[in-house]
Amino acid sequence: MSPEIAELLKTNSAHALPELMEAIAQCLNTDRCFLYLRDPKTRLGRVPFCWTRSREVPTVYDEDWKPEPESLPDEDPMFAAALATKPSIFVEDVTTASSDVLNAEFERENFGHRALIHGHLCYDDQLWGVLQPCLMNQSRVWTDEERSIFSQIVDKITPIAVQYIEQQAKNPPEE
């Protein structure tokens, strides 16, 4: 893990999350990194943090908490795996991945990436978020070192995400 990521995680604060998206993307040399957060009690979710390497890379961002579509686990096998608190998924190539791992059409329509990590932020046997660094136009073999670094990041970012979500639930933003 890079010293910058370690320092940001050490703050144990949601204020570090925007900078963490960039630091994670830089560390893993990816084009985009975003964090989808969800309240497992209400099934409301949003993407409040996203970093992109350039303007050509589409931003994934949603300021508002919205209900997750009931069909999402059926449409997206990776989200279904995340809900089941399975380990994070490392996809080398969306175009060649097995259909039991991902729905290539869903990924293309919604995210447009080619290689990605679907990082499952799980706590108390519930999904609280998905951390997703990705490459847009090329496949990628994720090394053992990258997998290890990413697992450490997920372990340390999860409590920050849970705290952020619980705080948002107690103090929803005013309309």
N, CA, C and O atoms as a DFTB+ gen file, in Angstrom:
700 C
 N C O
     1  1       0.858      -1.181       0.000
     2  2       0.000       0.000       0.000
     3  2       0.899       1.238       0.000
     4  3       1.910       1.290       0.701
     5  1       0.514       2.215      -0.789
     6  2       1.336       3.425      -0.859
     7  2       1.265       4.185       0.467
     8  3       0.264       4.102       1.179
     9  1       2.332       4.928       0.799
    10  2       2.303       5.729       2.031
    11  2       1.142       6.730       2.037
    12  3       0.557       6.996       3.087
    13  1       0.809       7.286       0.859
    14  2      -0.294       8.253       0.785
    15  2      -1.623       7.607       1.185
    16  3      -2.395       8.187       1.949
    17  1      -1.885       6.407       0.667
    18  2      -3.125       5.699       1.019
    19  2      -3.130       5.377       2.505
    20  3      -4.139       5.570       3.182
    21  1      -2.004       4.887       3.015
    22  2      -1.914       4.542       4.440
    23  2      -2.209       5.762       5.312
    24  3      -2.932       5.658       6.303
    25  1      -1.649       6.923       4.943
    26  2      -1.886       8.155       5.710
    27  2      -3.355       8.568       5.662
    28  3      -3.936       8.933       6.684
    29  1      -3.951       8.508       4.473
    30  2      -5.361       8.890       4.333
    31  2      -6.262       7.950       5.133
    32  3      -7.210       8.396       5.779
    33  1      -5.968       6.661       5.090
    34  2      -6.778       5.697       5.839
    35  2      -6.612       5.884       7.343
    36  3      -7.545       5.650       8.111
    37  1      -5.431       6.302       7.754
    38  2      -5.149       6.497       9.177
    39  2      -6.030       7.584       9.779
    40  3      -6.284       7.579      10.984
    41  1      -6.499       8.516       8.952
    42  2      -7.361       9.585       9.463
    43  2      -8.695       9.024       9.949
    44  3      -9.364       9.621      10.792
    45  1      -9.074       7.857       9.399
    46  2     -10.336       7.210       9.769
    47  2     -11.524       8.163       9.594
    48  3     -12.477       8.145      10.374
    49  1     -11.441       8.989       8.553
    50  2     -12.451      10.025       8.340
    51  2     -12.986       9.996       6.918
    52  3     -12.242       9.768       5.963
    53  1     -14.282      10.230       6.791
    54  2     -14.909      10.313       5.469
    55  2     -14.363      11.496       4.673
    56  3     -14.461      11.514       3.446
    57  1     -13.791      12.479       5.360
    58  2     -13.212      13.629       4.655
    59  2     -12.062      13.205       3.744
    60  3     -11.720      13.920       2.802
    61  1     -11.468      12.050       4.021
    62  2     -10.348      11.555       3.208
    63  2     -10.818      10.785       1.972
    64  3     -10.008      10.491       1.093
    65  1     -12.100      10.454       1.888
    66  2     -12.576       9.592       0.798
    67  2     -12.348      10.166      -0.605
    68  3     -11.938       9.412      -1.487
    69  1     -12.589      11.453      -0.861
    70  2     -12.310      11.952      -2.216
    71  2     -10.837      11.770      -2.609
    72  3     -10.537      11.344      -3.725
    73  1      -9.932      12.093      -1.697
    74  2      -8.506      11.927      -1.978
    75  2      -8.133      10.451      -2.098
    76  3      -7.252      10.089      -2.878
    77  1      -8.799       9.612      -1.331
    78  2      -8.527       8.170      -1.416
    79  2      -8.858       7.616      -2.791
    80  3      -8.149       6.740      -3.287
    81  1      -9.931       8.112      -3.424
    82  2     -10.285       7.609      -4.756
    83  2      -9.127       7.849      -5.727
    84  3      -8.763       6.964      -6.502
    85  1      -8.557       9.049      -5.677
    86  2      -7.426       9.343      -6.559
    87  2      -6.207       8.512      -6.180
    88  3      -5.547       7.949      -7.053
    89  1      -5.905       8.429      -4.897
    90  2      -4.717       7.689      -4.454
    91  2      -4.806       6.207      -4.825
    92  3      -3.809       5.604      -5.223
    93  1      -5.991       5.626      -4.696
    94  2      -6.183       4.213      -5.059
    95  2      -6.000       4.035      -6.561
    96  3      -5.325       3.106      -7.004
    97  1      -6.604       4.930      -7.343
    98  2      -6.465       4.846      -8.804
    99  2      -5.004       5.000      -9.223
   100  3      -4.537       4.292     -10.115
   101  1      -4.293       5.905      -8.594
   102  2      -2.878       6.107      -8.931
   103  2      -2.051       4.887      -8.528
   104  3      -1.194       4.436      -9.288
   105  1      -2.304       4.362      -7.350
   106  2      -1.566       3.195      -6.855
   107  2      -1.753       1.989      -7.771
   108  3      -0.797       1.270      -8.061
   109  1      -2.982       1.770      -8.223
   110  2      -3.290       0.612      -9.074
   111  2      -3.184       0.941     -10.565
   112  3      -3.405       0.078     -11.415
   113  1      -2.846       2.191     -10.873
   114  2      -2.723       2.652     -12.256
   115  2      -4.001       2.369     -13.057
   116  3      -3.967       1.730     -14.108
   117  1      -5.129       2.864     -12.527
   118  2      -6.419       2.696     -13.193
   119  2      -6.931       4.046     -13.695
   120  3      -6.413       5.100     -13.325
   121  1      -7.953       3.990     -14.540
   122  2      -8.505       5.199     -15.155
   123  2      -9.563       5.887     -14.298
   124  3      -9.788       7.091     -14.413
   125  1     -10.202       5.107     -13.444
   126  2     -11.291       5.654     -12.637
   127  2     -11.364       4.843     -11.348
   128  3     -11.027       3.659     -11.316
   129  1     -11.810       5.506     -10.293
   130  2     -12.097       4.802      -9.045
   131  2     -13.291       5.499      -8.410
   132  3     -13.284       6.713      -8.206
   133  1     -14.324       4.706      -8.100
   134  2     -15.484       5.293      -7.431
   135  2     -15.921       4.415      -6.270
   136  3     -15.563       3.242      -6.174
   137  1     -16.706       5.025      -5.394
   138  2     -17.200       4.335      -4.211
   139  2     -18.716       4.440      -4.177
   140  3     -19.279       5.525      -4.032
   141  1     -19.366       3.283      -4.316
   142  2     -20.823       3.205      -4.176
   143  2     -21.095       2.870      -2.718
   144  3     -20.545       1.903      -2.190
   145  1     -21.930       3.652      -2.070
   146  2     -22.288       3.414      -0.672
   147  2     -23.770       3.112      -0.575
   148  3     -24.581       3.655      -1.325
   149  1     -24.114       2.226       0.373
   150  2     -25.517       1.838       0.524
   151  2     -25.819       1.599       1.997
   152  3     -24.958       1.179       2.771
   153  1     -27.054       1.877       2.356
   154  2     -27.534       1.560       3.695
   155  2     -28.237       0.213       3.599
   156  3     -29.282       0.112       2.956
   157  1     -27.682      -0.830       4.228
   158  2     -28.297      -2.154       4.084
   159  2     -29.697      -2.248       4.700
   160  3     -30.473      -3.133       4.339
   161  1     -30.020      -1.344       5.621
   162  2     -31.355      -1.376       6.237
   163  2     -32.417      -0.829       5.292
   164  3     -33.519      -1.369       5.202
   165  1     -32.078       0.246       4.589
   166  2     -33.063       0.915       3.730
   167  2     -32.901       0.557       2.254
   168  3     -33.800       0.808       1.451
   169  1     -31.763      -0.025       1.897
   170  2     -31.412      -0.331       0.503
   171  2     -31.403       0.931      -0.362
   172  3     -31.737       0.900      -1.546
   173  1     -31.011       2.031       0.264
   174  2     -30.774       3.269      -0.472
   175  2     -29.280       3.355      -0.744
   176  3     -28.466       3.026       0.119
   177  1     -28.920       3.798      -1.946
   178  2     -27.510       3.884      -2.296
   179  2     -27.193       5.134      -3.085
   180  3     -28.079       5.793      -3.629
   181  1     -25.904       5.446      -3.137
   182  2     -25.431       6.594      -3.911
   183  2     -23.945       6.443      -4.185
   184  3     -23.263       5.645      -3.543
   185  1     -23.452       7.210      -5.138
   186  2     -22.022       7.235      -5.459
   187  2     -21.518       8.654      -5.182
   188  3     -21.534       9.501      -6.074
   189  1     -21.073       8.915      -3.951
   190  2     -20.664      10.273      -3.614
   191  2     -19.205      10.605      -3.946
   192  3     -18.805      11.768      -3.884
   193  1     -18.408       9.583      -4.300
   194  2     -16.983       9.816      -4.524
   195  2     -16.518       9.106      -5.791
   196  3     -16.694       7.897      -5.941
   197  1     -15.920       9.878      -6.701
   198  2     -15.396       9.323      -7.948
   199  2     -14.218      10.167      -8.407
   200  3     -14.248      11.395      -8.332
   201  1     -13.183       9.491      -8.882
   202  2     -12.034      10.171      -9.475
   203  2     -11.797       9.579     -10.849
   204  3     -11.871       8.363     -11.025
   205  1     -11.511      10.429     -11.828
   206  2     -11.174       9.956     -13.172
   207  2      -9.833      10.550     -13.601
   208  3      -9.492      11.679     -13.248
   209  1      -9.087       9.763     -14.369
   210  2      -7.757      10.169     -14.829
   211  2      -7.824      11.320     -15.837
   212  3      -6.926      12.161     -15.883
   213  1      -8.885      11.356     -16.637
   214  2      -9.012      12.414     -17.643
   215  2     -10.488      12.693     -17.908
   216  3     -11.362      11.949     -17.464
   217  1     -10.747      13.755     -18.624
   218  2     -12.134      14.127     -18.939
   219  2     -12.802      13.138     -19.879
   220  3     -14.029      13.076     -19.950
   221  1     -12.001      12.368     -20.601
   222  2     -12.555      11.375     -21.528
   223  2     -13.174      10.188     -20.779
   224  3     -13.991       9.455     -21.337
   225  1     -12.787      10.008     -19.536
   226  2     -13.302       8.894     -18.731
   227  2     -14.615       9.332     -18.086
   228  3     -14.645      10.330     -17.365
   229  1     -15.702       8.594     -18.337
   230  2     -16.991       8.977     -17.746
   231  2     -16.957       8.923     -16.211
   232  3     -16.410       7.997     -15.613
   233  1     -17.552       9.935     -15.608
   234  2     -17.658       9.984     -14.152
   235  2     -18.875       9.182     -13.717
   236  3     -19.942       9.271     -14.326
   237  1     -18.707       8.401     -12.665
   238  2     -19.833       7.705     -12.040
   239  2     -20.077       8.444     -10.730
   240  3     -19.269       8.370      -9.805
   241  1     -21.198       9.156     -10.661
   242  2     -21.469       9.987      -9.499
   243  2     -22.974      10.133      -9.344
   244  3     -23.694      10.326     -10.324
   245  1     -23.440      10.041      -8.113
   246  2     -24.851      10.283      -7.828
   247  2     -24.949      10.875      -6.433
   248  3     -24.715      10.191      -5.436
   249  1     -25.290      12.127      -6.375
   250  2     -25.342      12.861      -5.121
   251  2     -26.472      12.383      -4.203
   252  3     -26.339      12.414      -2.980
   253  1     -27.571      11.945      -4.795
   254  2     -28.772      11.629      -4.019
   255  2     -28.856      10.154      -3.648
   256  3     -28.472       9.276      -4.421
   257  1     -29.367       9.904      -2.447
   258  2     -29.657       8.532      -2.032
   259  2     -30.880       8.063      -2.817
   260  3     -31.908       8.740      -2.840
   261  1     -30.763       6.903      -3.458
   262  2     -31.862       6.372      -4.270
   263  2     -32.079       4.903      -3.942
   264  3     -31.139       4.196      -3.580
   265  1     -33.330       4.441      -4.072
   266  2     -33.587       3.011      -3.851
   267  2     -32.857       2.172      -4.898
   268  3     -32.827       2.508      -6.082
   269  1     -32.274       1.081      -4.430
   270  2     -31.654       0.147      -5.380
   271  2     -32.760      -0.561      -6.149
   272  3     -33.747      -0.994      -5.554
   273  1     -32.609      -0.684      -7.456
   274  2     -33.620      -1.420      -8.219
   275  2     -33.729      -2.860      -7.704
   276  3     -32.717      -3.527      -7.488
   277  1     -34.955      -3.327      -7.512
   278  2     -35.145      -4.693      -7.011
   279  2     -34.534      -5.726      -7.940
   280  3     -34.137      -6.806      -7.503
   281  1     -34.458      -5.390      -9.238
   282  2     -33.926      -6.323     -10.232
   283  2     -32.397      -6.350     -10.271
   284  3     -31.816      -7.185     -10.964
   285  1     -31.738      -5.449      -9.537
   286  2     -30.282      -5.322      -9.636
   287  2     -29.524      -6.628      -9.383
   288  3     -28.633      -6.953     -10.168
   289  1     -29.826      -7.388      -8.337
   290  2     -29.087      -8.640      -8.147
   291  2     -29.290      -9.641      -9.289
   292  3     -28.408     -10.457      -9.558
   293  1     -30.433      -9.584      -9.955
   294  2     -30.678     -10.475     -11.094
   295  2     -29.936     -10.001     -12.343
   296  3     -29.484     -10.815     -13.149
   297  1     -29.813      -8.687     -12.498
   298  2     -29.150      -8.118     -13.677
   299  2     -27.635      -8.123     -13.547
   300  3     -26.922      -8.198     -14.548
   301  1     -27.144      -8.044     -12.322
   302  2     -25.718      -7.856     -12.081
   303  2     -25.185      -8.930     -11.132
   304  3     -25.319      -8.797      -9.915
   305  1     -24.582      -9.996     -11.674
   306  2     -24.058     -11.072     -10.823
   307  2     -23.004     -10.591      -9.817
   308  3     -22.885     -11.158      -8.730
   309  1     -22.246      -9.558     -10.169
   310  2     -21.247      -9.064      -9.210
   311  2     -21.927      -8.400      -8.015
   312  3     -21.464      -8.540      -6.883
   313  1     -23.017      -7.681      -8.259
   314  2     -23.739      -7.070      -7.149
   315  2     -24.399      -8.150      -6.294
   316  3     -24.440      -8.036      -5.069
   317  1     -24.911      -9.192      -6.938
   318  2     -25.492     -10.315      -6.188
   319  2     -24.429     -10.949      -5.294
   320  3     -24.706     -11.283      -4.142
   321  1     -23.214     -11.117      -5.817
   322  2     -22.116     -11.680      -5.019
   323  2     -21.772     -10.753      -3.857
   324  3     -21.496     -11.214      -2.749
   325  1     -21.788      -9.452      -4.112
   326  2     -21.499      -8.484      -3.058
   327  2     -22.559      -8.545      -1.961
   328  3     -22.230      -8.524      -0.775
   329  1     -23.835      -8.621      -2.357
   330  2     -24.918      -8.729      -1.367
   331  2     -24.770      -9.981      -0.513
   332  3     -25.136      -9.989       0.663
   333  1     -24.232     -11.036      -1.111
   334  2     -24.013     -12.293      -0.384
   335  2     -22.699     -12.251       0.403
   336  3     -22.267     -13.266       0.950
   337  1     -22.075     -11.093       0.458
   338  2     -20.808     -10.832       1.146
   339  2     -19.697     -11.796       0.711
   340  3     -18.880     -12.235       1.521
   341  1     -19.692     -12.107      -0.570
   342  2     -18.616     -12.932      -1.135
   343  2     -17.369     -12.053      -1.301
   344  3     -17.463     -10.826      -1.251
   345  1     -16.209     -12.678      -1.497
   346  2     -14.978     -11.886      -1.667
   347  2     -15.051     -10.960      -2.884
   348  3     -15.814     -11.193      -3.822
   349  1     -14.245      -9.917      -2.839
   350  2     -14.154      -8.979      -3.964
   351  2     -13.811      -9.732      -5.243
   352  3     -13.196     -10.798      -5.207
   353  1     -14.222      -9.158      -6.377
   354  2     -14.060      -9.809      -7.679
   355  2     -13.078      -9.000      -8.526
   356  3     -13.234      -7.790      -8.694
   357  1     -12.069      -9.685      -9.052
   358  2     -11.060      -9.074      -9.916
   359  2     -11.341      -9.525     -11.340
   360  3     -11.194     -10.705     -11.661
   361  1     -11.744      -8.593     -12.193
   362  2     -12.104      -8.909     -13.579
   363  2     -10.983      -8.427     -14.492
   364  3     -10.680      -7.235     -14.550
   365  1     -10.375      -9.369     -15.202
   366  2      -9.278      -9.026     -16.109
   367  2      -9.792      -8.446     -17.420
   368  3      -9.165      -7.560     -18.002
   369  1     -10.945      -8.952     -17.888
   370  2     -11.486      -8.481     -19.167
   371  2     -12.994      -8.717     -19.191
   372  3     -13.454      -9.859     -19.209
   373  1     -13.750      -7.636     -19.191
   374  2     -15.214      -7.725     -19.208
   375  2     -15.695      -8.503     -20.430
   376  3     -16.694      -9.218     -20.361
   377  1     -14.979      -8.362     -21.554
   378  2     -15.439      -8.982     -22.803
   379  2     -15.274     -10.496     -22.823
   380  3     -15.925     -11.173     -23.619
   381  1     -14.415     -11.039     -21.963
   382  2     -14.194     -12.491     -21.962
   383  2     -14.591     -13.162     -20.652
   384  3     -14.499     -14.384     -20.536
   385  1     -15.030     -12.384     -19.667
   386  2     -15.403     -12.954     -18.365
   387  2     -16.646     -13.823     -18.493
   388  3     -17.508     -13.580     -19.337
   389  1     -16.719     -14.819     -17.658
   390  2     -17.849     -15.745     -17.641
   391  2     -19.140     -15.014     -17.245
   392  3     -19.120     -14.091     -16.431
   393  1     -20.249     -15.441     -17.832
   394  2     -21.541     -14.803     -17.534
   395  2     -22.003     -15.082     -16.103
   396  3     -22.884     -14.382     -15.603
   397  1     -21.433     -16.085     -15.433
   398  2     -21.800     -16.273     -14.029
   399  2     -21.010     -15.317     -13.126
   400  3     -21.332     -15.179     -11.946
   401  1     -19.982     -14.657     -13.670
   402  2     -19.232     -13.647     -12.927
   403  2     -19.834     -12.264     -13.159
   404  3     -20.021     -11.497     -12.215
   405  1     -20.134     -11.950     -14.414
   406  2     -20.690     -10.631     -14.715
   407  2     -21.591     -10.680     -15.938
   408  3     -21.541     -11.613     -16.739
   409  1     -22.412      -9.651     -16.055
   410  2     -23.285      -9.452     -17.206
   411  2     -22.596      -8.396     -18.078
   412  3     -22.667      -7.202     -17.790
   413  1     -21.927      -8.852     -19.152
   414  2     -21.117      -7.948     -19.981
   415  2     -21.939      -6.789     -20.544
   416  3     -21.460      -5.656     -20.589
   417  1     -23.154      -7.061     -20.967
   418  2     -24.002      -5.998     -21.519
   419  2     -24.332      -4.956     -20.449
   420  3     -24.272      -3.755     -20.712
   421  1     -24.680      -5.413     -19.248
   422  2     -24.976      -4.515     -18.130
   423  2     -23.759      -3.640     -17.825
   424  3     -23.892      -2.431     -17.641
   425  1     -22.582      -4.247     -17.774
   426  2     -21.357      -3.499     -17.487
   427  2     -21.082      -2.464     -18.572
   428  3     -20.731      -1.324     -18.269
   429  1     -21.238      -2.851     -19.821
   430  2     -20.985      -1.945     -20.941
   431  2     -21.954      -0.757     -20.900
   432  3     -21.539       0.392     -21.056
   433  1     -23.238      -1.039     -20.690
   434  2     -24.255       0.019     -20.690
   435  2     -24.119       0.968     -19.503
   436  3     -24.326       2.173     -19.645
   437  1     -23.774       0.435     -18.339
   438  2     -23.769       1.243     -17.124
   439  2     -22.415       1.821     -16.742
   440  3     -22.348       2.863     -16.090
   441  1     -21.337       1.156     -17.139
   442  2     -20.024       1.585     -16.662
   443  2     -18.984       1.781     -17.761
   444  3     -18.095       2.619     -17.612
   445  1     -19.070       1.041     -18.846
   446  2     -18.166       1.221     -19.972
   447  2     -16.724       0.823     -19.749
   448  3     -15.856       1.190     -20.540
   449  1     -16.447       0.077     -18.686
   450  2     -15.065      -0.300     -18.414
   451  2     -14.696      -1.640     -19.055
   452  3     -15.560      -2.393     -19.504
   453  1     -13.412      -1.912     -19.083
   454  2     -12.910      -3.160     -19.675
   455  2     -12.366      -4.108     -18.602
   456  3     -12.603      -5.315     -18.665
   457  1     -11.643      -3.572     -17.628
   458  2     -11.105      -4.364     -16.516
   459  2     -11.438      -3.626     -15.225
   460  3     -11.463      -2.395     -15.198
   461  1     -11.694      -4.376     -14.159
   462  2     -12.105      -3.720     -12.920
   463  2     -11.892      -4.604     -11.709
   464  3     -11.664      -5.809     -11.816
   465  1     -11.974      -3.966     -10.558
   466  2     -12.066      -4.680      -9.289
   467  2     -13.388      -4.259      -8.672
   468  3     -13.673      -3.069      -8.540
   469  1     -14.193      -5.243      -8.296
   470  2     -15.488      -5.006      -7.646
   471  2     -15.259      -5.307      -6.165
   472  3     -15.429      -6.439      -5.714
   473  1     -14.870      -4.270      -5.421
   474  2     -14.473      -4.441      -4.024
   475  2     -15.651      -4.357      -3.079
   476  3     -16.341      -3.339      -3.025
   477  1     -15.882      -5.423      -2.333
   478  2     -17.065      -5.528      -1.478
   479  2     -16.760      -5.043      -0.063
   480  3     -15.953      -5.638       0.651
   481  1     -17.417      -3.957       0.329
   482  2     -17.267      -3.403       1.666
   483  2     -18.350      -4.011       2.551
   484  3     -19.492      -3.551       2.562
   485  1     -17.977      -5.043       3.285
   486  2     -18.938      -5.800       4.089
   487  2     -18.604      -5.676       5.569
   488  3     -17.440      -5.699       5.967
   489  1     -19.660      -5.544       6.376
   490  2     -19.526      -5.433       7.824
   491  2     -20.769      -6.056       8.438
   492  3     -21.882      -5.808       7.974
   493  1     -20.591      -6.859       9.475
   494  2     -21.712      -7.549      10.137
   495  2     -22.564      -8.324       9.136
   496  3     -23.793      -8.280       9.186
   497  1     -21.901      -9.031       8.231
   498  2     -22.575      -9.863       7.223
   499  2     -23.552      -9.080       6.347
   500  3     -24.561      -9.620       5.893
   501  1     -23.245      -7.811       6.115
   502  2     -24.073      -6.986       5.239
   503  2     -23.175      -6.170       4.312
   504  3     -22.055      -5.808       4.672
   505  1     -23.683      -5.890       3.121
   506  2     -22.963      -5.062       2.161
   507  2     -23.243      -3.589       2.441
   508  3     -24.396      -3.163       2.514
   509  1     -22.169      -2.825       2.596
   510  2     -22.269      -1.391       2.848
   511  2     -21.776      -0.558       1.675
   512  3     -22.036       0.643       1.608
   513  1     -21.065      -1.195       0.751
   514  2     -20.573      -0.431      -0.386
   515  2     -19.750      -1.266      -1.341
   516  3     -19.418      -2.420      -1.071
   517  1     -19.430      -0.647      -2.473
   518  2     -18.576      -1.266      -3.485
   519  2     -17.531      -0.233      -3.899
   520  3     -17.866       0.868      -4.338
   521  1     -16.270      -0.603      -3.752
   522  2     -15.152       0.217      -4.195
   523  2     -14.713      -0.321      -5.547
   524  3     -14.404      -1.505      -5.678
   525  1     -14.685       0.560      -6.568
   526  2     -14.467       0.047      -7.914
   527  2     -13.436       0.849      -8.714
   528  3     -13.781       1.836      -9.363
   529  1     -12.175       0.424      -8.666
   530  2     -11.197       0.955      -9.604
   531  2     -11.305       0.199     -10.930
   532  3     -11.611      -0.993     -10.941
   533  1     -11.055       0.887     -12.046
   534  2     -11.202       0.208     -13.340
   535  2     -10.323       0.827     -14.413
   536  3      -9.821       1.943     -14.284
   537  1     -10.161       0.055     -15.473
   538  2      -9.513       0.508     -16.705
   539  2     -10.582       0.544     -17.779
   540  3     -11.429      -0.346     -17.847
   541  1     -10.548       1.558     -18.610
   542  2     -11.611       1.732     -19.588
   543  2     -11.391       0.958     -20.884
   544  3     -12.333       0.360     -21.404
   545  1     -10.179       0.956     -21.412
   546  2      -9.982       0.472     -22.777
   547  2      -9.049      -0.713     -22.925
   548  3      -8.756      -1.130     -24.045
   549  1      -8.581      -1.257     -21.828
   550  2      -7.682      -2.401     -21.960
   551  2      -7.926      -3.412     -20.857
   552  3      -8.401      -3.085     -19.770
   553  1      -7.586      -4.643     -21.174
   554  2      -7.695      -5.691     -20.170
   555  2      -6.528      -5.541     -19.191
   556  3      -5.593      -4.776     -19.433
   557  1      -6.599      -6.281     -18.086
   558  2      -5.563      -6.148     -17.058
   559  2      -5.494      -7.416     -16.233
   560  3      -6.507      -7.888     -15.716
   561  1      -4.313      -7.959     -16.114
   562  2      -4.090      -9.066     -15.191
   563  2      -3.715      -8.433     -13.855
   564  3      -2.714      -7.725     -13.752
   565  1      -4.527      -8.694     -12.836
   566  2      -4.281      -8.132     -11.506
   567  2      -3.265      -9.024     -10.797
   568  3      -3.497     -10.221     -10.629
   569  1      -2.149      -8.446     -10.384
   570  2      -1.082      -9.223      -9.755
   571  2      -1.473      -9.619      -8.334
   572  3      -2.401      -9.057      -7.752
   573  1      -0.755     -10.590      -7.790
   574  2      -0.986     -10.989      -6.396
   575  2      -0.749      -9.812      -5.456
   576  3      -1.472      -9.642      -4.474
   577  1       0.260      -9.004      -5.754
   578  2       0.551      -7.842      -4.914
   579  2      -0.603      -6.836      -4.959
   580  3      -1.002      -6.305      -3.922
   581  1      -1.139      -6.572      -6.152
   582  2      -2.274      -5.647      -6.276
   583  2      -3.499      -6.188      -5.546
   584  3      -4.229      -5.436      -4.901
   585  1      -3.715      -7.478      -5.650
   586  2      -4.847      -8.098      -4.953
   587  2      -4.696      -7.944      -3.439
   588  3      -5.663      -7.645      -2.739
   589  1      -3.488      -8.149      -2.950
   590  2      -3.223      -8.022      -1.521
   591  2      -3.400      -6.577      -1.056
   592  3      -4.036      -6.320      -0.034
   593  1      -2.835      -5.646      -1.808
   594  2      -2.974      -4.221      -1.470
   595  2      -4.447      -3.832      -1.452
   596  3      -4.906      -3.161      -0.528
   597  1      -5.185      -4.254      -2.475
   598  2      -6.598      -3.883      -2.559
   599  2      -7.383      -4.466      -1.383
   600  3      -8.246      -3.790      -0.823
   601  1      -7.096      -5.700      -1.008
   602  2      -7.788      -6.316       0.135
   603  2      -7.523      -5.534       1.416
   604  3      -8.425      -5.350       2.233
   605  1      -6.284      -5.074       1.593
   606  2      -5.955      -4.261       2.769
   607  2      -6.732      -2.944       2.748
   608  3      -7.239      -2.495       3.776
   609  1      -6.817      -2.334       1.569
   610  2      -7.558      -1.071       1.437
   611  2      -9.028      -1.288       1.794
   612  3      -9.608      -0.504       2.546
   613  1      -9.631      -2.348       1.255
   614  2     -11.045      -2.638       1.535
   615  2     -11.254      -2.833       3.035
   616  3     -12.219      -2.318       3.600
   617  1     -10.353      -3.577       3.683
   618  2     -10.477      -3.806       5.129
   619  2     -10.462      -2.494       5.910
   620  3     -11.195      -2.338       6.887
   621  1      -9.630      -1.562       5.479
   622  2      -9.482      -0.315       6.227
   623  2     -10.506       0.759       5.843
   624  3     -10.838       1.617       6.660
   625  1     -11.000       0.713       4.618
   626  2     -11.962       1.734       4.179
   627  2     -13.389       1.371       4.625
   628  3     -14.239       2.253       4.748
   629  1     -13.650       0.090       4.865
   630  2     -15.006      -0.342       5.235
   631  2     -15.529       0.366       6.481
   632  3     -16.644       0.887       6.439
   633  1     -14.780       0.416       7.600
   634  2     -15.337       1.117       8.771
   635  2     -15.585       2.603       8.518
   636  3     -16.503       3.186       9.096
   637  1     -14.776       3.214       7.662
   638  2     -14.990       4.626       7.320
   639  2     -16.306       4.766       6.558
   640  3     -17.083       5.686       6.813
   641  1     -16.549       3.853       5.626
   642  2     -17.793       3.880       4.844
   643  2     -19.005       3.655       5.741
   644  3     -20.010       4.355       5.616
   645  1     -18.915       2.688       6.638
   646  2     -20.032       2.392       7.552
   647  2     -20.334       3.621       8.411
   648  3     -21.493       4.001       8.580
   649  1     -19.294       4.228       8.945
   650  2     -19.476       5.424       9.774
   651  2     -20.136       6.547       8.965
   652  3     -21.036       7.224       9.463
   653  1     -19.696       6.742       7.732
   654  2     -20.262       7.776       6.858
   655  2     -21.754       7.518       6.628
   656  3     -22.569       8.434       6.743
   657  1     -22.104       6.285       6.308
   658  2     -23.505       5.936       6.025
   659  2     -24.365       6.120       7.268
   660  3     -25.459       6.680       7.196
   661  1     -23.871       5.649       8.406
   662  2     -24.639       5.799       9.651
   663  2     -24.814       7.269      10.012
   664  3     -25.875       7.663      10.496
   665  1     -23.799       8.074       9.786
   666  2     -23.889       9.510      10.055
   667  2     -24.910      10.166       9.127
   668  3     -25.692      11.012       9.559
   669  1     -24.901       9.774       7.856
   670  2     -25.864      10.310       6.887
   671  2     -27.294       9.933       7.287
   672  3     -28.217      10.733       7.133
   673  1     -27.468       8.721       7.798
   674  2     -28.806       8.273       8.202
   675  2     -29.319       9.091       9.389
   676  3     -30.510       9.389       9.475
   677  1     -28.409       9.453      10.306
   678  2     -28.804      10.241      11.477
   679  2     -29.046      11.702      11.123
   680  3     -29.914      12.357      11.699
   681  1     -28.269      12.204      10.171
   682  2     -28.340      13.617       9.790
   683  2     -28.482      13.747       8.284
   684  3     -27.541      14.163       7.609
   685  1     -29.652      13.395       7.745
   686  2     -29.805      13.498       6.290
   687  2     -29.644      14.941       5.830
   688  3     -30.045      15.873       6.529
   689  1     -29.049      15.122       4.637
   690  2     -28.905      16.492       4.134
   691  2     -30.272      17.136       3.938
   692  3     -31.237      16.482       3.541
   693  1     -30.331      18.418       4.223
   694  2     -31.606      19.128       4.072
   695  2     -31.846      19.432       2.609
   696  3     -30.918      19.739       1.860
   697  1     -33.098      19.342       2.215
   698  2     -33.480      19.603       0.813
   699  2     -33.426      21.080       0.526
   700  3     -33.712      21.502      -0.595
